[in-house]
């Protein structure tokens, strides 16, 4: 497109692909929108008739990617050449570092004369370098039904119902996320009461199941926003801002929809509703994520002031939020956002943690990045995450935890690979891990639900993980709408059902029974806050207690 010539580099390269030796290499050099800003287009040599069954086959692989999934991406569109909005095929696919085959059959949506049908590969996404080879287009006419042709359906290793990793993970959950408790009922004289009815209900999980929230929807009431608030409180016990505390929004660069008072009011809303609050983000050290007034100092005699300005920002935000936030992402995504370090050196990073700790000593300080959840698909990112963590620790940075974003494409990572990386980080650093921005970006809702189930099981089963935060839950308030758990009309998608079944049912303890001859009712429950309701001889008594990791809990209830 006009204005985007500098955004792309194209080359024909040697390739050792499956059945081909040459490939196209397309480098998207800067974040680009729309998808059609960069496009390879070819036209049909032969006519197509409406209803003809056509197969597009190609291979693709990622050389480098800045997308938070770590995967490259391409959109394939087949439609009339020129201005048209009715496509015969329109789909986006993502892929990792190894060559992956795509088989995409479709019916022609209309008659196409020769040179009238355009086959378009689009690359207007985030910065990436990808290769495409082995392209062929086959017109089967009316000789083959669409259902008879192979069709690429994405999946992942370990999805099978009898997968051994899942059996082991569920056993670990029962062992590490629960402990014993006893409710002992006596009369006023201390005599044990047999046959008292005891109902125990967990009110809140100790593990933090969270989401990001749009603070404008918390502080401005409307029927839509009130429903958003109710659903957030129903589903989650922790939250962070989606955008309100990013420096660019606080500085006013995103317009009047964001302001400091709204950002503070949103945190107060979280506190009033007892949602554990984490802040995002203090320093995102790429120029595109820094405010304009900082950009304006680049290359000027005042450029040397930038590190001090960044520290002042960390200091100011920390002071304003220290009574409202229990945890902050201090450093975000330095693998792809390293402009400040390129100019001023990596030694500036530890100071961000030190200043934040000095201003809010009670807060947990995290180092957060993306594509650091699977060493088999992005070994470079995982290695950089480990090296940067060690660099910070060696220089005295008070890093309290590690953040893994885990934005998942339609080509998900094997759960066993996630567990292997968690093991690796635990062995190296012995730091708590939080999944900070989980979502599954695909139109395949069955795949999305299955992977949500398995990702939650894998992470909840690992002793280093202290929380798992989805990056939005409602289609109208989600950066990638197809990844949401609830549609625009608030109907629940399969991944939303899976979330509820796991978090609010399977991993939420509710038990009932009667006391024995010693006045005891014993059970086992997930860590968290509880209420015990005891009924005997027409009397009812309620008591609260907490089940904590590593110890048995005893609750004494006296009935007058």
N, C-alpha and C positions, 0 to 999 in steps of 0.2 A: 504494500500500500504506500501511497505517497507519505513521505516523512519517516519511513521505517527502513530505508535502504541501509542505514548504518546498524540496524538491529540484527542482521543476519549474515552469516558466512556459509557458503554452499560449496561442497567439493564432491567429486567422485573419487572414491578411495578403494584400494585393494581390501578384500575381506575374505575371511575363511568361514563363510556362513554355510548353513546346511543346503548344499546344492547350488551355491552361487559364489562367485569370486570377486564381485564388484558390488559396491553399495553407495548410496547417497549418504553424505554426512552433512547434517544441518545443525549449525550452531546459532541458537537464539542468544544474542550477545547482551541483551538487557531485558528486564521485565517488560513485556509487551502485551498490549490489548488493543483491539479484540483478537480472538483466535485467528481470524482471517487476515490479520496484518502481515503475516508471513505464510506463504502458501505455495505448494507445488501443485500444478494443475495439468491434467491431461484430458483430452477429448476422445470420444468414441470414434473408431474408424468405421464400424458397421452399425446399421440401424438396430434399435431395440424396440420391441413391441411391449405394450402395457401387459403386465403379468408375467413377462419373461423372468425366469429365475436366474440370477446372476451371482457368481461367487467372486469375492475379492480375497486374494491370499497374499500375505506378505510377512516378512520377518522384521523385527525391530529389536534394538538394544540401546541401552543408555551408556554414554561415555562419561558424562558429568551432569549433575542436576542440582539446582538450588531449591526445587520444590521440597516441602517439608516431609513428603513421603520418601524422598531419596530416589524416586523413580522419574524417568522421562515420560513425556506424554505427547500424544498426537491425536488430533481430531480428524476423522475421515467423513467426508460429506459427498454424497452422489446426488446431483440435481441438475436441472436444466441450466446450461451455461448462460450467464447473465444474471439479471436481478430476478430471483425467485425465492420463495420461502417454503416451498413444498418439496421436501427431500424424499428420495427413495430410500436412502440410508443416511443416518447421521448418528455417529457414535464416537466417543472418546475412549481411548485405551491407554493404559500406562504399563510400563515394563521396566525390568531391572537391568543388570549389567550383562546377563547372558542373552544370547539370541533367543527370541521367543516368536513362535509362529502364531499368526492370527488368520482364522478362517471365518469370513463374515458373509454369509449368503443373504440375499434380499430379493424381493420382487420389484421389478421396474414399475414405478408408479404411474407412468404414462408412456405414450409412444415417443421415441427419440429418433430423429433423423440423424444420419452421420454428422459428426462434429457438433451435435447439439447437447449431448450429455457430458457433464464435467465430473471427473473424479478428482477430488481435492483433498490433499493432505495439508493440515493446518498446524502451525507451530507457534502461534502467538500466545505463549504462556510465559512462565517465569524463565529465567536464564537456564539454559540446558544445552547439551550437545548430544544428539542422538544419531543413530544410523538406521537406514531402512534398505533392505535388499530382498531379492527373490519375489518381486511383485509380479503377480499375474491376475488377469480378470477373465473369467470364463462365463460366456453366455450359454446356458443350458436350454434356453427357449422354454418350450412347454414339455420337454422330454423328462424332466426330473422334478418331483414335488419338492417344495422348500424343506419340508420336514425330513426328507431323505438325505439331505446334505449335512456334512459335519459342520458344527457351529462352535466356535470358541466359547466355552463356558469356564469362567475362572474359578479356581478352587485353591486349596492349600494343603500341604502335607499335614496329617494329623487331624483331618476333619471327620474321619470315619467314626461311627457311633462307638466302636469298640477300641478306639485309639488308646494305647497303653499309657501315653503321657497323661491323658485326662484322668484315667483311673488313679494313677499315682498322685496327681495334683489334688483331686477331691479327697483322697486320704490325708494328704498334708493339711488341707483346710480344716478337716475335722480335728486334727491334732494341734495345730499351731494357732488357730483362731478361736478356740473355745477353751473354757476351764470349768471346773466343778463349782457348784454352789449348793448350800444347804439352807433351808428355811426351818427354824426351830420354833415351835409354837408352845407357849406355856400359859397357865392362868396367873392371876395376880400373886399367888403364893410361890410361883416358880415350878409348879407341877406340870410335867409334860402332858399335852392334850393330844389324844389319839383321835383320828378320824376328822380332823379339821380339814376343810377344803382349801386348797392353796392354788391360786392361779397366778402364774408369773408371766409377765409380758415385757419384752424388750422395747424400750422407748426410743433408743438412739444407739447407733453403732459406734464403737470406738474407731474403727477403720473409717477413713474419710472418703465417702462417695460423693464427688462434687461435680460442679459444672462452672463454666464461665457465664456471666450474666451481663446483660446490657443495662447499665445503671439508670438510664433514662426511663426504662420500664419499671424500675423500682420506686422512683421518686415522683413520677407523674402518673396519677391515677386516671384510668379509663377502663371501661369494661374489658377491653383486650389486655391491657397491662395487668389488671387485677387477676385475670385468669392465668396469665404468665407467672405472676407471683405465687398463686396458689399451687400451680403445678411444680414450680421450683421447690416449694416447701414440702410438698408431698413426696418428691423423689430424692432430695439431696440433703446432706447434713454439712456441706462445705461448699464454698464458692469463691470465685475470683472475678475481677472485672475482665470483660473481653477487651475493651479498648480505653476505658476512661482514665487509667493511670499511665498510659504510654506518654512519653514526653511530648511527642508531636501534638497530642490532643490537649494536654495541659497548656501548651504554648499557644493554642488557638489555631494551629495550622489546618485543622480539619473543620473549622467553622464553628458556628454558634451552637451546634448540637452537643458540644462538650464544654465543660467549664469546671473549675476547681470546686465550687460549692456542690455541684451535682456529684462529683467524684467522692467528696467527703460524705455527702448525704447517703450515697449508695453503701458506703462502708458502715455507716451508722445503722442502716436498714439491716444489713447482715448481722450486726451485733444484736440488735433488738429482737431478731428472729432466731438467734442462737445458731447461726451458720458459721462454722469455722472459716475465717477469712484469710486468703492469701493474696499478696500483691503481685501485680504483673504490669510493668517490668521497670527496674531502675535504670539499667544501661543496656541499650541495644545498639552496639557500636558500629553500625553502618550508616553512611550518610543519608540513605533514604529513610532511616528511622530516627534521625536527629532533627530538631526543629530548625526552621529556616534561619533564625538569627545565628545559630551555630554554623550553618553552611556558609553564611556571609563572611565569616572570618577566615575561611580557607584561602590560602595563598596570599594573605595580607600580613602586614607586620604584626597584627594582633593574633595570628594563628596560634602562637605559643600560649595564649590565654585559655585555649579550649580545655586542656586537662583540668584546670582549676574550676572552670565553669561546670564541667561534668561533676566534679566533687561537690560543688555547691548545690547542684540539683539533687544528688544523692542525699546530702545532708538535709536539705529542706523537705523533701518528700518523707524521709525517715522521721523527722521531727513531727510532721503533721499526722502521720499514720501510726505512730508507735503504740498508741492506746487502742487502735482499731484493727490492727493486722497482726496475725501470729506468725506469718511466714512471707518472705519476699523472694521473687526471682531477681537476683542482683545482676547477673550477667546472662544475656540471652543470645544464643546462636552465633558464637564467634567463628564457627567454621566458615560461614558464608558472609558474616558481617564483621569485618576486621579492619575497617578503614581507619579508626582511631589508633589501633595498634600499629598499622603500617607507617603512620607518621610519627607517633610518640613512643613506640616500643611497647612490648607486652608487659613491662613492669608497671604500667598504669593500672592493670586489672586488679591486683591484690588490694590496692588502695580503695577501690569501690566497696569491697567487702569490709575492710577495716573501718571506714567511715560509717557505713550502715550499722555495723555492730556497736560502734561507740554511741550512736544516736538512739538505737533501739536494741539494747543488749538482750531483751527477752525474746526477740524474734528469731526464727530459724531462717538462715540465709542459703539460698539454693543457686546452683549453676544449672542452667536450663539450655537444652539444645534439641534439634530434631534429627531424625534418621540415625539415632544412636541406639536403636533397640534391636538390631540384628546385624551381627558381624559378617554374616554370609552374603548379605545383599549390599552393605555399605561399610566395608572394612575400614576405609579411609576415615569415615566420619567417627566410627567407634574409636579408632586409634587416636584421633585428634581429641576426642572427648576425654579419653583417659590421660593423654599427655597434658592437656590443659588443666584437668583436675589436679594432677600431681604438681604441676607448675604452681598453681595457686596455693596448695597446701605447703609446698616446700618454702614458700615465701611468706608464710604466716597468715594467709588469708583465712578467716574463720568461715570456711565452707561447711555448712551443717547438713546439706543434703544434695542429691542429684536429681535433676528433672529430665524425664524422657517424654518427649511430646507424643510420639507414636501416632502420627497422622498416617492412616493406612489407605492404600490405593485399592483398585479392583483386582489387584494381584497380591493377596495378603502374605505376610511372613508366617512361616511355620511356628506354632506356639513353642515347640521345643527350642527353636533358635532364640526366641525371646527369653526363655528360662535360662539358656546358656549364657546370654549376655548379663542377665541379672546375677547369676552365679559369679561371673567374671568381675563385675563391679564390686560385689560383696567381698570377694577374696582380696581385691586390691585395696579397697578404701574403707570398708566397714562403715559406710554411711547409709542412712535411710534413703530410699528412692521413692519418688512420687511420679506417677504417670500424669503429666500436667495438661495434655491437650488431645485426648484420644478422640478419634472419629474414624469411620470407614466410608470412604468416598466411592460409591458405586451405585449404579441403577439396579443391580441385582439384589433385591431385598432379602432373598433367601440366604445368599452368601453373606450379606451384611449382618443378618441376625445370627447365623452360625458363628461368624468370626467374633462378633460381640460377645457371645456366650463363652467362646474358648479363650479369648483374650482376658476377660474378667476372671475366669477360672485360673488361668496361668498366673496372672499377677496376684490375685488374692491368695494363691497357694505359696507365694514366695515370701520368706520371713523378712526380707529387706524392704518390701513395699509397704508404705504407710498410708497410701491413698491413691485413688484413681479418679481423675477428673475428665469428664467428657467436655468437648469444646463446643457447647451449645446443645440444645435439645429440641427446639421448635423450628420448623422450616422457615418461618418468617423472620427469625432472629438467629440465623446461622450463616456463617461465612461460606459454607458449601451446603446449600439447601438439601441436596439429595442425601447428605449424611445424617440428617436430623432423625430423631426418634418419634416426632409427632408432626403430622402434616399441617398445612396451613389451617385446615378446619378443625384441628386438634384431634383428628382420628389417629389412633395409635398404629405405628408401623411394627412389623415383626421384631425389629431390634429393640423397640420400646417395650414390647411384651417380655422379651428375654430379660431386659434390665430389671423390670419389676419382679419377675419370677425369681431371679437370683437375689437381688439386693433387698427387696421388701418382703420376700417370702422364705425362700430356701435358707438365706443367711440371716434371718431374723427369728430369734427364739421366742416361742409361745408354748408354754407347757402348763398342764393342770394335773393335780393329783390330790392325794390325802396323806396326812401325817401318819407315821407308824406309831408303835407303842412307846417310842422314845420322844414323840412329838416332832419328828423330823420328816421333812420332804426334801429329797436330794435329786439333783438333775445336773445337766451340763448345758452351758449356753455360750453363745458368741459374745465376745468382749463388748462391753458397752453398759449403758444405763438401763435400769429395770425398775418396774413397780411390782411388788408382791401384794396380792389381795387375798386376805385370809378371812374365811367365814366359818363360824362355829356357834351353835346354839343361838342363832338369830343375830349374832353380832358380826360386824364387818370392820376389819382393820386394814389400812393400806400403809405400806412402807416402801421406801425407795432404797436401792442399793446398786452397787456397780460390780460387774465381773471384769477383773483385770488380768492381764497376761501373767502367767507364771505362778499363780497362787489360787488356792481354794478360798471361796468367800462364804462366811457364815453370817446369817441374818437372824437376829433374835426378835421374835414378835410376841408381845405379851397381850393377852386378851383379858380384859377386866371381868 
